[in-house]
């Protein structure tokens, strides 16, 4: 529905002889989108993302500057193409966290799109079924115009949402699919329809523990547990990418045959599905299982064409894919994102659950979304099931406003990293003591404290958090504050304005 609406805006922009840019959060979405655009406009738009060759990139860069391309579809870095006359920027799924660049040059593509549009007299469309709170607040304040689509495209109906209370389900050990969900999956397969089982955990198991001594296998270079990837027959660190073969004996006590996986990942879920539904065709969609963007696109196209009965996926499947035969979504652990120190935990869980549920019933057949939860009374779970999105956003906004948190305040995350643990803490403490430039604008400094993952790639990480009122000039004050000290040669200082993650 919303795609059709903003493609009308793209068509009008092109009619006026100006250029248009559509940003997508995931490379895997581009194939289906490009085909749709080609069918509509009779020409293929320019592509800009990591899956495009260097030669094609050079060609598109030149064409954008010369006005030789009207429409470009790309990832966040497409914002920096030298468009000759940019008239429209569309940020599809604008709430998506992948629009935030977390390394190198730190920026949020959604915010940069708004800035770039203002600089070149262009319009910007932020499209999402579950907007981020910042966008919702701007619309409420009248800064953004708001367009609501009150129904789904064509004959499609919104899926029915129900919770499965896991406290009342009789679940065997090392099983994660409840009898209620299993029965619903079986009914869909017998009816020639597709079912999606969603679990936002890559790999086979998030922790491998020794039953003899209790040792949990961690990364040699990070303070993080290594994740077992059984399809690859390796342990993988999801922080630095380090891999090692799955050991036969415990690296701590040497006991053989006592290493056990703890908790499920999508690969372990696939193992359970194969046992329970031996005749079903199963597809696993997880970013680490595909060597290239092309292989992932081909798999998604195969599934959309009916090439699987049961789809098992991580958040990759929540992003705008259209599977016409999919009528059931089962969320294995709806409580997974509700815990933790992230101020956006409730918002992100709400968005993810609503987005993944929206994959069901996108064609003529009605869809059902079943959420397995141990907390059906949790306010976020209740908001998801009731569909009272406005009430959820209002409550979330009131909480943030009371705490002076974004979007009603400003945050800056400062990460110090060094191989020398004492040196990085000494520098952080000295920085915290010299906070006069920040006190002048009424800002507070919290920390230094060890980062939640305190060591990555052999470097010790310390965090400080700066909190300020919304209207203050935070960046100049930060520059004055950090500029008072010269960091040692082996110490890195990273400043992230409006951080999206706090690890």
C-alpha positions, 0 to 999 in steps of 0.5 A: 500500500505505502509503496504504491503511494510513494511511487506516485510521488516518484512519478510526479517528481520524474514528470517534473524532470527532477531526480528521485532517490528511494532508500531501502534498509536491506539489500535483499529487498531491492530485487523485488522492488526493482522489478516492481519499479521496472514494471511500472515505469518501463525502465530499471532504476539505478542501483547503489549498495554493497552488492553492486560492482565498482564499475557500476558504481562509477557509472552511476556516480557520473550519471547522477551528477550529469542528470543521466539517471532519474531514479536511484534505489539504494542503501543509506550511502546513496544519500551522498551521490552527487545528484544534479537536481534531487527533487524527492527522497523516500526513506522506506521502513524509516524506523529500521536500525540499519539506517544508522551507520555505527562505524567510520562516519557515524550518521543516521540516514533518516535524519541526513535525508531530511537535512539533504532534502532541505538543502536542495529544496526537495521533498522527503517521504518517511514511510513505515507501518511502525514509525520510530518515536522521533518521527511520530513526535515530529508529526504530532508537533506539526513539523511533518505532515502525516498521511495515514493508510487506513486499510491494506492494499487490495483485498488483503486484511490485517492479520489476527493477533493472538498470544500463546501463554507459554506458562500454560503450555506443556513443552518438552525439554529442548523444544521451543515450538508449543503444541498450539503453534505446532498444530497451527503450522500443521493446519497451514501446511495441509491447506497448501499455505506457508508458515513463518517461524520467527526467532531473532537469533542467528546460529544454532545456540547463543551459548555453549557450556561445559556440563562438567565445570560450567565454563562458557566458551568465549571469544579470545579477543572479546568479552562475548560468548561464541555462538555455535553455527552448526551449519558451518560446524564452527563457533563464531563471535558476533562482535569481531567475526572470529571463528574457531572449530567446535571443540571436542573437549572443554578448553577449560577442564578438558572433559570430553563429550560434556559440551552442551548448547544452551538456548535456541538459534534459527539453526536449532529451530530448523532441527526441531522443525525437521523432526516435527514436520519431516515432509515439509520443505523448510527454508532458513533465512539468516544473513550469515547463511548466504555468501552473497546478496544475489544468493539471498535474493534468489532464495527469497524469490524462490520462497515467494514462488511457493518453494517452501512450506515453513520459513524460519528466519531472523529479523531479515524476514521482517523487512518488507518481503511479500510472500503471497502464500504466507498465512501464519506467523509464529513468534518463538520468543516475543519476550526476547527484546523486552529486557536490557538497558536499551531505552528503545527496547519497548519501541523496537520490540513493538516495531519488530513484532508488528512488522513480522506479523505483517508478513501474514495474509498479504494476499486473498487468504487471511493471516494469523500471528501467534506470539509465544510469550511468558508475559502476556500481561506486559504493556508492550505485548498487550499493545501489539495484540490490541493494535492500539498503536497510538496509545502505545506511542503516547505512553512511550512518549510520555515516559521519555519526556518525563526522563528528558530522553530522546526525542525530548532531550539529546544524548551523546555516547562517547566510547574510549577504546585501548589495549591498555585497560588502566590507560583507558580508564584514567583518560575517561576519569580525567575527561569526566573531571574536566566537564566545565564546557558541558556544564555551561550548557546544562549537560550532565556526564555519566561515567566512565563505566565499562561498556556492556561488551568491555573488550572487542578485538583485544581493545578494552572499551569504556563508555561515557554518556552525555545528556543535554536539553533538546535545544542546546548547541551540543556538538560545539560543547563536546568539541571543546570538552574532548579538545582539552585532552590529547589522547595517547597514541593507542587510544581511540575516541568515538563520539556518537550523537543520538546513539541507537545502541549502547553496547 
